Amino acid sequence: MIKKYTKGAILLGVILSMGFTSCGVFNTNKYKSPEVDTQSLFRGEDPTDTTSIANIPWREYFTDPALQALIDEGLNKNYDLQIAVTRIQQAEASLYVAKSAYFPTVALAGQIDHTRTSVSKGKERILGYDAGTKYSLGVVVQWEADIWGKLSSKSKAQYAQFVGTHAYRNLVQTSLIANIATSYYSLLALDEQLKVTKETIGLLEESTRTMEAMMQAGMTGVNRAAVKQSEGLLYSTKVSVPNLEMQINQLENSLSLMLGRKPGPIARTSIGNQVIPSRLAFGIPAQMLAKRPDVLQAEMAFRSAFEMKNVAQRSLYPSITLSSGMVGFATVNTVAQFFKPENLLANIVGGLTQPLFAGNQLRGQLKVAKAQQQEALLTFEKTVLAASQEVSNILYTFDASLRKNEDRTKQVESLDTAVDDTKKLLISGEANYTEVLQAEQGLLQAQLGQVSDKLEQLQATVNLYRALGGGVE
């Protein structure tokens, strides 16, 4: 009897599958990656050279040993990266659940039914009852035939989400590496600015003492006002020291958080040890699209929405299920001979279900899924444009900053000479104190500007590395 029902259900599924296939129901749209026009994606650049810094491992790109140690610590202990890994684990489990829908669900079931029925006995119509107990034990099986590919689409959607979580984890990693490097270089720049400021304070203290001595000697052009203005410049410069020290302290604490450690000092070298490349290889736009985690994440979100739209569409079609109430053994009032062949129990049912009254609801869900797919596509296209804008901005920033180097160097050299000359001229009476103060103040600003220029260039190298998708190995 079991074989008869089983063959019937399988035959029903095969016949329906052949019929639906011949009608072209299975010929649904297959997923294709969205097309992207990469022409002039980088403003002013149409590169053909495929060499890209994004292909350089981060240990080779960032050569400062202290920075390498910090990045390595961050990759092992950063909380955001650990959270991203747990998301991958969740997505992997969801993918496993989606794939398990292909297979029948089998459960062990045991049941005891005790019945008690009132009856009348004999001519006297004496009221009594019959009682009985039924024991059953077996397995319950349920399975849905995936003739429309609905379950397959669900699985593909979960796979896209799984890949998307990997892309998210890579996005966190590239951002983490870039943030650690940027914070590290910023610390070096602050250290250098503090050093320059303290050196300038020493020079201003010397200058103030010189002016005071000249005033005491009664030299022409040097009076109390000159001394006080020199002191004012000295004190205004000193005031900047606590601000710089506060910024250093706060940046060290921020970097400690990235490293998953308690707030504290950060071991580092100096900004003078950092080498700025004269050129950054950025490759072709297609490479950026292939390596950038946020672009891949956006595409996987679109693919998931595409597959879920297919699921919503196929939910309108009939579903074929095979289920068994129970396959096993059953006996009444005794379990002594429970497993004898005559006690074999089988209840197998095959069903074809076509949605009727839920049709409007399902069609509404399809409309929602189509709108979500369109939203995901627009988000992907926006992500690509944002990536191209980011790369274009960084390339121009780096180039413009490099062009300042020669003029900035000449500015510092000129003002350094001006400070020495005006001091000599002041002593000889050929210059006044205002010229000295202006030269000293201008030199300090030029030196601080030189440090800022180098930091800008270092940050551009980091930002471009991240923008091109570097840092993922």
C-alpha positions, 0 to 999 in steps of 0.5 A: 500500500505504501509503495502504491501511494508513493508511486502515485505522488511521484508520478503526479510530480513528474507529470506536472513538472513536464507539463509546466516545463513545456509551457515555459514556466521555468524560463524565469529571468536569471540574475545578471550583474548591473551594467556600469559605464566605466568611461570617465568614471575618474574625472579627468582620467581614462587610465589603461594601466592596470597597476593599482596600489589596491593590490599591494598587501597592507604590510607592504604598503605601510612600511612604518614598523610601529604602524604595522604593529598597530594595524595588526593589533587592530585586526585582531582585537577591534570590536567592530571587526569582531561584530562583522564576523558574527554577522557572517556566522549569522548569514551562514546559518541562515544560508544553511536553513535556506538550503535545508528547504530542498529536503523533506522534514522527518520527525519521529512521532508517538501517540496514545489514543484512549477512547471511551464510548457509552453503549446500552447492553441487553434487553434491559437497556443497561447503560455501559461503555466500551473502552480502548487504547490505540498505540502508534509509533512512526515517522512523519514526513513533509516535502514541497516540490520546488518545481517553480524554483521558489526555494532555489530563489530563496537559497540564492537570496540568502547566498547573496546576503551571505556574500554581502556580510563578507563584503561588509566584513571587508569594508570594516577591515579596509576602513579600520586599516585606513582609520588606524593609519590616518590617526597614526599620521595625525599623531605624528603631525601633532607631535611635529607641530608641538615640537615646532611650537616649542622651538618657536617659544624658545626663540620668542623668549630669546627675542623678548629678552633681547628687546628688553635689554635693548630698551634698558640700554636706551636704543632708538626704536625699542621701547616698552610697547615693543617689549610688551608686543613681543611678550604678547606674541610669546604668550599667544604661542604658549597658549597653543601648547595645551591645545596641542597636548589635549588633541594628542591625548584625545587622538591616542584615546581614540586610536586605543579604542580602535585597537580594542584596548584601554585609553593610553599612550601610543608608540610611534616614530616621527613624521620625518620618517614617512616617505611620500610617493611622487605618484599613486597607481590607481588602475582602471575603474573596473578594478575599483568596482571589483575590489571595493567592498561597499560596491560588492555589498550594494550589488549583493543587496540588489541580487538578494532583492532580485531573487526575493522578487522571483520568490514573490512571483512564484508564490502565485503558482500552485505548490505541490507537497508530499506529506505523510500523516505517519509511517510506522506501526499501530496496535490496539490495547496491547503493545506486546506484538507491536512491530508485527507486519499486520500492525504496519500503518501508512498514511501518505498524501500528495497535494496540489495547492493553488492560491485563490483568496490570497491572490491579491495579497500575494500580488501586493507582495510582488509589487513590494518586492519589485519596488525593493529590487528597484531601490536596491538597483538605484542604491548600487548605482549611487554607490558606484558614483559615490566611489568614483567621486571619492577616488576623483577627489583624492587624486586631485587633492594629492596632486594639488598638495604635492604642487605646494611642496616646492613653494612651501619649502621656499616660503619657510626658507625665506621667512627663516632668513627674514627672521635672522636679518630683521633681528640683525637690522633691529640691533643696528637700528635699521629695522623696528620691532614690528618687522621682527615680530611679523617675521617670527609669526610668519615663520611659525605659520609657514612651518606649521603649514609645512607639517599640515601639507605632509599630513594631507599627502599622507592621508591622501595615500591612505584614503586612496588605498581604501577607496580603491579597495586595498587592505583585503587579503 
